Amino acid sequence: MTRPDGVRRQALSDWVPIGTVEGLVGPGPFPATAAGENLVLVRSAAGLRAFEGRCPHQGALLADGEVEGTDLVCSNHRWRFDLDTGQRRGGSGCLRPCPLELRDGTVFVRPAALSAAGPPAAGLRTLADLPGPRRLPLFGNPSLLALERLHATLERWAARFGHVYRANFGPRPMIVVDDAALIQQVLRDRPETFRRLGTIEPVFRELGINGVFSAEGVDWRPLRRLTLEALAPGHLRSFYPTLRRVAERLRRRWLRAAVGRAIDLEEDFKRLTVDLTTQLAFGHDLDTLDDEGDVLQRKLEHVFPGITRRLFASVPWWRLVRLPAERRLERAVHDVLTVLRALLAETRERLATDPARAANPRNFLEAMIAARDQAGRPFSDAQVLGNAVQILLAGEDTTALTLSWAVHELCDAPDSQAAIAAEADAMLGDSTTPADFETASRLEVAGAVAQEAMRLRPVAPILIVEANRDTVLGDVAIPPGQSLCLLMRRPATSAAHFAEPGAFRPERWLREVGGRAHEPSAHMPFGSGPRICPGRSLALLEMRVTLATLYRNFTVERVGNRDRVAERFAFTMAPVGLRVRLTPRRLDFPGP
C-alpha cells in the first residue's frame, strides 16, 4: 500500500474505490467521480495525484484539459496547475487535493476531504417570496406563449422585477435570473447540481436525435470527451485549408449574386457552416454552396422551431394530434437522418477495410464508431446518429446566425466596416481569403466584430436549467426539480459591466477602455463551466475568416432600414427580414 505524503489514515468508510491503477496509463488527466464529487487524477514525477475536478476560474472540468510537461492545463482558458501540488502557475487559485491511496492495484480516494459544510442558511427566500408578473390560475403568464418573443418578454420583466423573479409557463413556475455572478454559479455547478431542462432529453430522444447536447449524467461524459477531441483547437491548423477552400467557394457564390439584387446572407452563411461541419466532423463535403437544389439547410430550418414548440408545451399534444408543423418537423428529421445514415455506412465500410484507421480516427464520426462506452460496448447507430445531428445543428445555426447579426450591425457602423476592410486589405495581400491559419488568427478587428455581435445579439439569449438537488442561489432556496431561466444577454448589456452597453462598439475588445466599464466575464456567448461550448474555437475562426472575406471583397448595404429586422426566438435567436446587396470592391479579383 502506498500513500501520498501528508495523508493520515482515516476510517475505511471514508474511502471510495474509483478503479484500478492499470486503467490509468500515462500522465492523464483522468476523470473520476466519487460521492458526487468531480475529481481529476494526474501522474506527476512523485506518483498518482487526485485533485478537485473543477477549475477554480469558471468551473470547467479539468479532465477535459491536457498535461503539458509538469502542468495540468485547463481547456477553457488555459489556466495551468502544477501536477504535484495543484498550485496555479503565475497566479492564485490552488487546486484542492483529494487524499488518494493504492490498495492492491485499486485506487481509493477520500472525497469527504473536499466537502466544506457551512452553517445552515437562514432567512432565505422561497419561490413564493419572489416578485413577478401577475399570473392566471392554470394559464400562468399568457405573454410567454408568444415563443418568438419569449426572450424579449423575459428581459423586459427583468428590468421591472429585478435580478431574480418568478414567471409561469402555464402551471409551471420558473425562477428567472439575470445576475452575472448567479448565472456563473449555475453554469459552474452543472451537471451535478443543475442539469438542462428535464423535457429536453425526452424531446430529443423521441425525435431520434439525442446526443451530447441533450444528454445528462453518465451518458454525457463519454460523449463530451469525444466531441472535445473532434473539435479540439489543435485540429484547426490542419483543417484550415478546407476552411479556406469553402470560404473561397462562398466568395464565388457572392460574385455570381452581386448584380444588384437583394440576397439572403443568412442562408449563405448556413450553407458555409454545413459544408464546414460535415467535412470536419464527418469527413464528407456536401458542397451546398454550389448546389441550388433541396439542400440540407431547408430540412434543418424546421428542427429548432419544432423543438422549441415541444419544449414549452404544457402537455405533449403532438402525440395525440399531428398538426402540419409537427409532420414537417418529423419529415425534416427523417431526411437529415437519412443523409447521415448514408455517411455512417460509408464510414463503417472505410474502417472495416482499413482497421488501422480505427486506432487513429480522423473525424468525429470515425471516433464515435471506434469509441467504447464505460462498459466497453460500442456506441449504437442511434447514439452515433443522434450526436451527429446535434453537432450538425450546433455547427450550422449558431455560427451562421452570429455572422448574420454581425453584418446587420455593421450596416449601421461605417467606421467598423472600414476598419474590418482595412485590416483584411493589409493582411491578405493579393489574396481574396486569408491564406493560412496564422493570418486568420491575427484578424483582430474581425474577431472583435464577432465578439461585439455576440454581446448585443447572442444566438442563445436564454438558457433553461433544472435543479437536481436542494441548493441555494444568492438568497433563494432552490428545491429539486425547480426550473431556472438564465437571461444570458442581460449581464452583457448592463451599464454595470460595459460602457455604452446598447451601442455596437467592436473597438471595446481591442484596447484598454480607460476606466470605463468593461467586464468580459459578464459576456458568456458560449456558456461557461463544464458544459461550455466545445466548438467555440472553430466558431471564432470561421467568423474571422468569413467576415474578412466578405469585407475584403465586397461593400455591403442593407435593403430597407434597421427597424425592419426583428429578433425571432426559436431555440436560437435569428434576424428576420435581413436582406443585403453586395457590390464587388475590386474588378480585378478572380471571377467565379
C-alpha positions as CSV (number, residue, x, y, z in Angstrom):
1,M,0.0,0.0,0.0
2,T,1.3,3.5,-0.9
3,R,0.1,6.9,0.4
4,P,0.8,10.4,-0.7
5,D,2.8,12.4,1.8
6,G,0.6,14.1,4.5
7,V,-2.4,11.8,4.2
8,R,-3.3,10.3,7.5
9,R,-5.2,7.0,7.9
10,Q,-9.0,7.6,8.0
11,A,-11.9,5.4,8.7
12,L,-12.3,2.8,5.9
13,S,-15.8,4.0,5.3
14,D,-14.4,7.4,4.2
15,W,-12.5,5.8,1.3
16,V,-14.2,5.2,-2.1
17,P,-12.8,2.9,-4.8
18,I,-12.8,4.5,-8.2
19,G,-11.0,2.0,-10.5
20,T,-7.7,0.1,-11.0
21,V,-4.3,1.6,-11.5
22,E,-3.8,-0.5,-14.6
23,G,-6.5,1.7,-16.3
24,L,-4.5,4.9,-15.7
25,V,-1.9,4.8,-18.4
26,G,0.3,7.9,-19.0
27,P,0.2,11.2,-17.2
28,G,-3.6,11.8,-17.6
29,P,-5.7,13.7,-16.9
30,F,-8.2,11.0,-15.9
31,P,-11.8,11.9,-14.9
32,A,-13.3,10.3,-11.8
33,T,-16.4,10.8,-9.7
34,A,-16.7,9.8,-6.0
35,A,-19.6,10.5,-3.6
36,G,-20.9,13.2,-6.0
37,E,-17.5,15.0,-6.3
38,N,-15.8,15.6,-9.6
39,L,-12.2,14.6,-9.4
40,V,-9.2,14.7,-11.8
41,L,-6.3,12.3,-11.5
42,V,-2.8,13.0,-12.8
43,R,0.5,11.4,-12.6
44,S,3.5,13.5,-11.6
45,A,7.1,12.5,-11.0
46,A,6.1,11.7,-7.4
47,G,3.2,9.4,-8.4
48,L,-0.5,9.5,-8.8
49,R,-2.4,12.5,-7.5
50,A,-6.1,13.4,-7.2
51,F,-7.5,17.0,-7.1
52,E,-10.9,18.6,-7.2
53,G,-12.2,18.2,-10.7
54,R,-13.3,21.8,-11.4
55,C,-11.1,24.7,-12.4
56,P,-11.4,27.5,-9.8
57,H,-11.7,30.0,-12.5
58,Q,-15.1,29.2,-14.1
59,G,-15.7,25.6,-13.1
60,A,-14.5,23.7,-16.2
61,L,-13.9,20.0,-15.9
62,L,-10.1,19.7,-15.6
63,A,-10.2,16.2,-17.0
64,D,-11.2,17.8,-20.3
65,G,-7.8,19.6,-20.4
66,E,-4.3,18.1,-21.0
67,V,-1.0,17.6,-19.4
68,E,1.9,19.6,-20.8
69,G,5.2,18.8,-19.1
70,T,4.7,19.2,-15.4
71,D,1.4,21.2,-15.7
72,L,-2.2,20.3,-15.9
73,V,-3.8,22.8,-18.4
74,C,-7.5,23.7,-18.3
75,S,-9.2,23.5,-21.7
76,N,-11.3,26.6,-21.2
77,H,-8.9,29.5,-20.5
78,R,-5.6,27.7,-20.3
79,W,-5.0,28.1,-16.6
80,R,-2.0,25.9,-15.6
81,F,-1.6,23.9,-12.4
82,D,1.4,22.1,-11.0
83,L,0.9,18.3,-11.3
84,D,2.4,17.6,-7.9
85,T,1.0,20.4,-5.7
86,G,-2.0,21.7,-7.7
87,Q,-0.6,25.3,-7.4
88,R,-1.6,27.6,-10.2
89,R,1.2,28.9,-12.3
90,G,1.5,32.6,-12.3
91,G,-1.4,33.4,-10.1
92,S,-3.6,32.5,-7.1
93,G,-6.0,29.6,-7.2
94,C,-4.5,26.3,-5.9
95,L,-6.4,23.1,-6.6
96,R,-7.6,21.3,-3.5
97,P,-6.0,17.9,-3.2
98,C,-8.1,14.8,-2.6
99,P,-6.4,12.1,-0.5
100,L,-5.6,9.0,-2.6
101,E,-4.4,5.5,-1.8
102,L,-3.4,2.5,-3.8
103,R,-4.6,-0.9,-2.3
104,D,-3.6,-4.0,-4.2
105,G,-3.9,-2.2,-7.5
106,T,-7.2,-0.5,-6.7
107,V,-7.3,3.3,-6.5
108,F,-9.2,4.7,-3.4
109,V,-9.9,8.4,-2.8
110,R,-11.5,10.2,0.2
111,P,-13.8,12.8,-1.3
112,A,-15.1,13.8,2.1
113,A,-11.9,15.8,2.5
114,L,-13.2,18.2,-0.2
115,S,-16.6,18.8,1.4
116,A,-16.8,22.1,3.3
117,A,-20.0,22.1,5.3
118,G,-21.1,25.5,6.5
119,P,-23.6,26.7,8.9
120,P,-27.3,26.2,7.9
121,A,-28.6,29.1,5.8
122,A,-31.1,31.3,7.5
123,G,-33.5,33.9,6.1
124,L,-33.7,32.5,2.6
125,R,-36.4,33.5,0.2
126,T,-38.5,30.8,-1.5
127,L,-40.3,30.8,-4.8
128,A,-43.4,32.2,-3.2
129,D,-41.4,35.2,-1.9
130,L,-40.2,36.3,-5.4
131,P,-41.7,39.2,-7.3
132,G,-43.0,38.6,-10.8
133,P,-45.7,39.5,-13.3
134,R,-49.3,38.8,-12.4
135,R,-50.3,35.2,-13.3
136,L,-53.6,33.5,-14.1
137,P,-54.6,30.1,-12.5
138,L,-53.6,27.2,-14.8
139,F,-52.6,29.6,-17.6
140,G,-49.7,31.3,-15.8
141,N,-48.3,34.3,-17.8
142,P,-50.0,34.2,-21.2
143,S,-47.4,36.6,-22.7
144,L,-44.9,33.8,-22.6
145,L,-47.0,31.8,-25.1
146,A,-45.6,34.1,-27.8
147,L,-42.5,31.9,-28.1
148,E,-40.9,34.0,-30.9
149,R,-40.6,36.9,-28.4
150,L,-40.0,34.8,-25.3
151,H,-36.5,36.2,-24.6
152,A,-37.6,39.8,-25.1
153,T,-40.6,39.4,-22.7
154,L,-38.4,37.9,-20.0
155,E,-35.7,40.6,-20.4
156,R,-38.4,43.3,-20.2
157,W,-39.7,41.8,-17.0
158,A,-36.2,41.6,-15.5
159,A,-35.9,45.4,-15.9
160,R,-39.1,45.7,-13.9
161,F,-38.9,43.0,-11.2
162,G,-35.1,42.7,-10.6
163,H,-32.3,40.2,-10.9
164,V,-34.3,37.2,-9.6
165,Y,-38.0,36.9,-10.2
166,R,-40.8,34.4,-10.9
167,A,-42.6,33.7,-14.1
168,N,-45.1,30.9,-15.0
169,F,-45.2,28.8,-18.2
170,G,-48.7,27.6,-17.8
171,P,-48.9,26.0,-14.4
172,R,-45.1,25.5,-14.3
173,P,-43.3,28.1,-12.2
174,M,-39.8,29.2,-13.2
175,I,-37.2,31.3,-11.5
176,V,-35.7,33.9,-13.9
177,V,-32.1,35.1,-13.2
178,D,-30.1,37.9,-14.9
179,D,-27.3,38.5,-12.4
180,A,-23.9,37.6,-13.9
181,A,-22.4,36.1,-10.7
182,L,-25.5,33.9,-10.1
183,I,-25.5,32.8,-13.7
184,Q,-21.8,31.8,-13.4
185,Q,-22.6,29.8,-10.2
186,V,-25.3,27.8,-12.0
187,L,-23.1,27.1,-15.0
188,R,-20.2,26.1,-12.8
189,D,-22.4,23.7,-10.8
190,R,-23.5,21.6,-13.8
191,P,-24.1,18.7,-14.2
192,E,-24.2,17.7,-10.5
193,T,-26.4,20.5,-9.0
194,F,-28.1,21.7,-12.2
195,R,-29.0,20.0,-15.5
196,R,-30.7,21.1,-18.6
197,L,-34.5,21.4,-18.5
198,G,-36.0,18.0,-17.9
199,T,-38.1,18.0,-21.0
200,I,-35.1,18.5,-23.3
201,E,-33.7,14.9,-23.3
202,P,-37.1,13.2,-23.9
203,V,-38.0,15.6,-26.7
204,F,-34.6,14.9,-28.5
205,R,-34.8,11.2,-27.8
206,E,-38.3,11.0,-29.2
207,L,-37.1,12.5,-32.4
208,G,-34.2,10.1,-32.6
209,I,-31.5,12.8,-32.2
210,N,-30.4,12.5,-28.6
211,G,-26.7,13.3,-28.1
212,V,-24.1,15.3,-26.3
213,F,-26.2,18.5,-26.1
214,S,-29.2,16.9,-24.5
215,A,-27.5,14.0,-22.6
216,E,-27.0,14.1,-18.9
217,G,-25.1,12.3,-16.2
218,V,-23.1,9.2,-17.1
219,D,-24.4,9.3,-20.7
220,W,-23.0,12.8,-21.2
221,R,-19.4,12.4,-20.1
222,P,-18.0,10.0,-22.8
223,L,-19.9,11.9,-25.5
224,R,-18.4,15.2,-24.2
225,R,-14.9,13.8,-24.3
226,L,-15.3,12.6,-27.9
227,T,-16.8,15.9,-29.0
228,L,-13.9,17.8,-27.4
229,E,-11.4,15.6,-29.1
230,A,-13.1,16.1,-32.5
231,L,-13.3,19.9,-32.1
232,A,-10.0,20.5,-30.3
233,P,-8.2,23.7,-31.2
234,G,-5.2,21.7,-32.1
235,H,-7.0,20.3,-35.1
236,L,-7.9,23.7,-36.6
237,R,-4.5,24.3,-38.1
238,S,-4.6,21.1,-40.2
239,F,-8.3,21.8,-41.0
240,Y,-7.6,25.4,-42.2
241,P,-7.0,24.6,-45.9
242,T,-10.5,23.1,-46.0
243,L,-11.9,26.2,-44.3
244,R,-10.2,28.5,-46.8
245,R,-11.4,26.4,-49.7
246,V,-15.0,26.6,-48.6
247,A,-14.7,30.4,-47.9
248,E,-13.4,30.9,-51.4
249,R,-16.4,28.9,-52.6
250,L,-18.7,31.3,-50.8
251,R,-16.9,34.3,-52.3
252,R,-17.5,32.9,-55.8
253,R,-21.2,32.4,-54.9
254,W,-21.4,36.0,-53.8
255,L,-19.8,37.2,-57.1
256,R,-22.5,35.4,-59.0
257,A,-25.1,37.1,-56.9
258,A,-23.6,40.6,-56.8
259,V,-25.6,42.1,-59.7
260,G,-27.6,44.5,-57.6
261,R,-30.3,42.1,-56.3
262,A,-31.0,41.6,-52.7
263,I,-29.7,38.3,-51.2
264,D,-30.3,36.3,-48.0
265,L,-26.9,36.2,-46.3
266,E,-28.2,34.0,-43.5
267,E,-28.9,31.2,-45.9
268,D,-25.4,31.5,-47.5
269,F,-23.8,31.5,-44.0
270,K,-25.7,28.3,-43.2
271,R,-24.5,26.7,-46.4
272,L,-21.0,27.7,-45.4
273,T,-21.2,26.2,-41.9
274,V,-22.9,23.0,-43.0
275,D,-20.2,22.4,-45.6
276,L,-17.5,23.0,-42.9
277,T,-19.2,21.0,-40.2
278,T,-19.8,17.9,-42.4
279,Q,-16.2,18.0,-43.6
280,L,-14.7,18.4,-40.1
281,A,-17.0,16.1,-38.2
282,F,-17.9,13.5,-40.9
283,G,-15.1,13.7,-43.5
284,H,-17.6,14.4,-46.3
285,D,-18.2,17.5,-48.4
286,L,-21.8,18.2,-49.1
287,D,-21.0,21.3,-51.2
288,T,-24.3,23.0,-50.5
289,L,-22.8,26.3,-51.6
290,D,-22.7,25.2,-55.2
291,D,-26.0,23.2,-55.0
292,E,-29.2,25.2,-55.6
293,G,-31.4,22.2,-55.1
294,D,-33.2,20.9,-52.0
295,V,-30.1,21.2,-49.7
296,L,-29.9,20.1,-46.1
297,Q,-30.4,23.5,-44.7
298,R,-34.0,23.5,-45.8
299,K,-34.5,20.5,-43.7
300,L,-32.6,21.8,-40.7
301,E,-34.6,25.1,-40.6
302,H,-37.7,23.2,-39.3
303,V,-35.8,21.5,-36.4
304,F,-35.2,24.2,-33.9
305,P,-38.6,25.9,-34.1
306,G,-40.2,22.4,-33.7
307,I,-38.1,21.5,-30.7
308,T,-39.0,24.9,-29.1
309,R,-42.7,24.3,-29.5
310,R,-42.4,20.9,-27.8
311,L,-40.1,22.0,-25.0
312,F,-42.5,24.7,-23.8
313,A,-45.8,22.8,-24.4
314,S,-47.8,22.2,-21.2
315,V,-48.8,18.8,-22.4
316,P,-47.4,16.6,-25.2
317,W,-50.3,17.2,-27.6
318,W,-48.2,16.2,-30.7
319,R,-48.5,12.6,-29.6
320,L,-52.3,12.8,-30.0
321,V,-52.7,15.2,-32.9
322,R,-50.2,15.5,-35.8
323,L,-50.6,19.1,-37.0
324,P,-48.9,20.1,-40.3
325,A,-46.0,21.8,-38.5
326,E,-45.3,18.6,-36.5
327,R,-45.3,16.5,-39.6
328,R,-42.9,18.9,-41.3
329,L,-40.6,18.6,-38.2
330,E,-40.6,14.8,-38.3
331,R,-40.1,14.6,-42.0
332,A,-37.2,17.1,-41.7
333,V,-35.5,15.0,-39.0
334,H,-36.1,11.8,-41.0
335,D,-34.5,13.4,-44.1
336,V,-31.5,14.6,-42.2
337,L,-31.0,11.2,-40.6
338,T,-31.2,9.6,-44.0
339,V,-28.3,11.7,-45.2
340,L,-26.3,10.9,-42.1
341,R,-27.1,7.2,-42.2
342,A,-25.5,7.0,-45.6
343,L,-22.4,8.8,-44.3
344,L,-22.3,6.4,-41.4
345,A,-22.5,3.4,-43.6
346,E,-19.7,4.7,-45.8
347,T,-17.5,5.4,-42.7
348,R,-18.1,1.9,-41.3
349,E,-17.1,0.4,-44.6
350,R,-14.0,2.5,-44.7
351,L,-12.9,1.5,-41.2
352,A,-13.7,-2.2,-41.9
353,T,-11.3,-2.1,-44.9
354,D,-8.7,-0.1,-43.0
355,P,-8.6,-1.3,-39.4
356,A,-5.5,0.7,-38.6
357,R,-7.6,3.9,-39.2
358,A,-9.9,3.0,-36.3
359,A,-6.9,3.4,-33.9
360,N,-6.3,6.9,-35.3
361,P,-9.7,8.4,-36.2
362,R,-9.6,11.4,-38.5
363,N,-13.0,12.9,-37.7
364,F,-15.9,12.8,-35.2
365,L,-17.8,10.0,-37.0
366,E,-14.8,7.7,-37.1
367,A,-14.1,8.4,-33.4
368,M,-17.7,7.6,-32.4
369,I,-17.6,4.3,-34.3
370,A,-14.2,3.4,-32.7
371,A,-15.1,4.5,-29.2
372,R,-16.5,2.4,-26.4
373,D,-18.7,3.4,-23.5
374,Q,-17.9,2.9,-19.8
375,A,-19.0,-0.7,-20.0
376,G,-16.7,-1.4,-23.0
377,R,-19.6,-1.5,-25.5
378,P,-19.5,0.3,-28.9
379,F,-22.0,3.1,-29.4
380,S,-25.1,2.1,-31.3
381,D,-26.1,3.6,-34.6
382,A,-28.8,5.6,-32.9
383,Q,-26.3,7.1,-30.5
384,V,-23.9,7.9,-33.3
385,L,-26.6,9.5,-35.4
386,G,-28.1,11.5,-32.5
387,N,-24.7,13.0,-31.8
388,A,-24.0,13.6,-35.5
389,V,-27.3,15.6,-35.9
390,Q,-26.7,17.7,-32.8
391,I,-23.1,18.6,-34.0
392,L,-24.6,19.5,-37.4
393,L,-27.3,21.6,-35.8
394,A,-24.9,23.4,-33.4
395,G,-22.3,24.0,-36.1
396,E,-24.8,25.3,-38.6
397,D,-27.2,27.5,-36.7
398,T,-25.1,29.3,-34.1
399,T,-22.2,30.5,-36.2
400,A,-24.3,31.4,-39.2
401,L,-26.7,33.5,-37.1
402,T,-23.9,35.3,-35.4
403,L,-22.4,36.2,-38.7
404,S,-25.8,37.5,-39.9
405,W,-26.2,39.6,-36.8
406,A,-22.6,41.0,-37.3
407,V,-23.5,42.1,-40.8
408,H,-26.7,43.7,-39.6
409,E,-24.9,45.7,-37.0
410,L,-22.0,46.7,-39.4
411,C,-24.6,48.1,-41.9
412,D,-25.0,51.0,-39.4
413,A,-21.4,51.2,-38.4
414,P,-19.4,52.6,-41.3
415,D,-16.2,53.1,-39.2
416,S,-16.2,49.5,-38.2
417,Q,-16.9,48.4,-41.8
418,A,-13.9,50.5,-42.9
419,A,-11.7,49.0,-40.1
420,I,-12.5,45.4,-40.9
421,A,-11.9,46.0,-44.6
422,A,-8.6,47.9,-43.9
423,E,-7.4,45.0,-41.8
424,A,-8.2,42.5,-44.5
425,D,-6.6,44.6,-47.2
426,A,-3.4,44.9,-45.1
427,M,-3.2,41.3,-44.1
428,L,-4.4,39.4,-47.1
429,G,-2.1,41.0,-49.7
430,D,-3.2,39.8,-53.1
431,S,-5.4,37.0,-51.7
432,T,-9.2,37.1,-51.6
433,T,-9.3,35.0,-48.4
434,P,-6.8,34.6,-45.5
435,A,-4.0,32.5,-46.9
436,D,-3.2,30.4,-43.8
437,F,-4.1,29.7,-40.2
438,E,-1.6,32.2,-38.8
439,T,-3.1,35.1,-40.9
440,A,-6.6,34.1,-39.9
441,S,-5.7,34.0,-36.2
442,R,-4.3,37.6,-36.4
443,L,-7.6,39.1,-37.7
444,E,-8.2,41.1,-34.6
445,V,-10.8,43.5,-35.9
446,A,-12.9,40.7,-37.4
447,G,-12.7,38.9,-34.1
448,A,-13.7,42.0,-32.2
449,V,-16.7,42.4,-34.5
450,A,-17.8,38.8,-33.8
451,Q,-17.5,39.3,-30.1
452,E,-19.5,42.5,-30.1
453,A,-22.2,40.9,-32.3
454,M,-22.4,38.1,-29.8
455,R,-22.6,40.6,-26.9
456,L,-25.6,42.5,-28.4
457,R,-27.3,39.7,-30.3
458,P,-26.4,36.4,-28.6
459,V,-27.7,33.4,-30.5
460,A,-28.7,31.8,-27.2
461,P,-30.2,34.7,-25.2
462,I,-31.7,32.4,-22.6
463,L,-30.7,29.1,-21.1
464,I,-33.1,27.0,-19.1
465,V,-31.9,24.5,-16.4
466,E,-33.3,22.4,-13.6
467,A,-32.1,21.7,-10.1
468,N,-31.1,18.1,-9.3
469,R,-31.0,18.7,-5.6
470,D,-31.6,21.2,-2.8
471,T,-29.3,24.2,-3.2
472,V,-29.1,27.9,-2.6
473,L,-28.7,30.6,-5.3
474,G,-27.9,34.0,-3.8
475,D,-30.6,34.4,-1.1
476,V,-33.1,32.0,-2.7
477,A,-33.6,28.4,-1.7
478,I,-33.9,26.1,-4.8
479,P,-35.7,22.8,-4.3
480,P,-35.0,19.7,-6.5
481,G,-36.9,19.9,-9.8
482,Q,-37.1,23.7,-9.8
483,S,-36.6,25.2,-13.3
484,L,-34.5,28.3,-13.7
485,C,-34.2,30.5,-16.8
486,L,-30.9,32.3,-17.2
487,L,-31.0,35.6,-19.2
488,M,-27.6,35.4,-20.8
489,R,-27.8,38.7,-22.7
490,R,-28.8,40.9,-19.8
491,P,-25.4,41.0,-17.9
492,A,-23.5,41.7,-21.2
493,T,-25.8,44.7,-22.0
494,S,-25.7,46.2,-18.5
495,A,-24.0,49.5,-17.8
496,A,-22.5,48.0,-14.7
497,H,-20.4,45.7,-17.0
498,F,-20.0,47.6,-20.3
499,A,-19.8,51.3,-21.2
500,E,-22.4,52.4,-23.7
501,P,-24.0,48.9,-23.3
502,G,-26.5,49.3,-26.1
503,A,-24.0,50.6,-28.7
504,F,-22.2,48.5,-31.2
505,R,-18.5,49.2,-30.4
506,P,-16.2,46.4,-31.6
507,E,-13.2,48.6,-30.6
508,R,-14.0,47.8,-26.9
509,W,-12.5,44.4,-27.5
510,L,-9.3,45.8,-29.0
511,R,-7.8,48.2,-26.5
512,E,-8.0,49.5,-22.9
513,V,-11.1,51.4,-22.2
514,G,-9.5,53.8,-19.7
515,G,-11.6,53.3,-16.6
516,R,-14.8,52.7,-18.4
517,A,-16.8,49.6,-17.6
518,H,-15.6,46.5,-19.5
519,E,-16.1,43.2,-17.7
520,P,-15.6,40.3,-20.1
521,S,-16.7,37.7,-17.6
522,A,-20.3,39.1,-17.9
523,H,-20.2,38.1,-21.6
524,M,-20.9,34.4,-22.0
525,P,-21.8,33.6,-25.6
526,F,-20.5,30.1,-25.4
527,G,-21.7,29.4,-21.9
528,S,-19.3,28.6,-19.1
529,G,-18.3,25.8,-16.7
530,P,-18.1,22.1,-17.6
531,R,-20.6,22.4,-20.4
532,I,-19.0,25.4,-22.2
533,C,-19.4,25.0,-26.0
534,P,-16.7,22.6,-27.3
535,G,-16.8,24.2,-30.7
536,R,-16.1,27.8,-29.7
537,S,-12.5,27.9,-31.2
538,L,-13.8,26.6,-34.5
539,A,-16.7,29.1,-34.5
540,L,-14.5,32.1,-33.8
541,L,-12.1,31.0,-36.6
542,E,-15.0,30.6,-39.0
543,M,-16.3,34.0,-38.1
544,R,-13.0,35.8,-38.5
545,V,-12.3,34.2,-41.9
546,T,-15.9,34.8,-43.2
547,L,-16.1,38.4,-42.2
548,A,-12.6,39.2,-43.6
549,T,-13.5,37.5,-46.9
550,L,-16.8,39.4,-47.1
551,Y,-15.5,42.9,-46.4
552,R,-12.2,42.4,-48.3
553,N,-14.2,41.6,-51.5
554,F,-17.5,43.5,-51.2
555,T,-19.2,46.5,-49.8
556,V,-22.4,45.5,-48.0
557,E,-25.6,47.5,-47.8
558,R,-28.8,46.5,-46.0
559,V,-32.0,46.5,-48.0
560,G,-34.5,48.6,-46.1
561,N,-34.0,50.3,-42.7
562,R,-32.8,48.8,-39.5
563,D,-36.2,48.6,-37.9
564,R,-37.4,46.1,-40.5
565,V,-35.0,43.5,-39.0
566,A,-36.5,41.8,-35.9
567,E,-35.3,39.2,-33.4
568,R,-37.1,35.8,-33.5
569,F,-36.5,33.2,-30.9
570,A,-36.8,29.5,-31.9
571,F,-34.3,27.8,-29.6
572,T,-31.8,30.2,-31.2
573,M,-32.3,33.9,-31.9
574,A,-32.4,34.7,-35.6
575,P,-32.7,38.0,-37.6
576,V,-36.0,38.2,-39.5
577,G,-36.1,40.4,-42.6
578,L,-32.4,40.9,-43.1
579,R,-31.6,41.3,-46.8
580,V,-28.4,42.9,-48.2
581,R,-26.9,44.0,-51.5
582,L,-23.2,43.2,-52.3
583,T,-21.0,45.2,-54.6
584,P,-17.6,43.9,-55.6
585,R,-14.9,46.2,-54.2
586,R,-12.3,45.5,-57.0
587,L,-13.0,44.4,-60.5
588,D,-9.6,42.7,-61.0
589,F,-10.3,39.9,-58.4
590,P,-10.6,36.5,-59.9
591,G,-14.1,35.8,-61.2
592,P,-16.4,32.8,-60.5
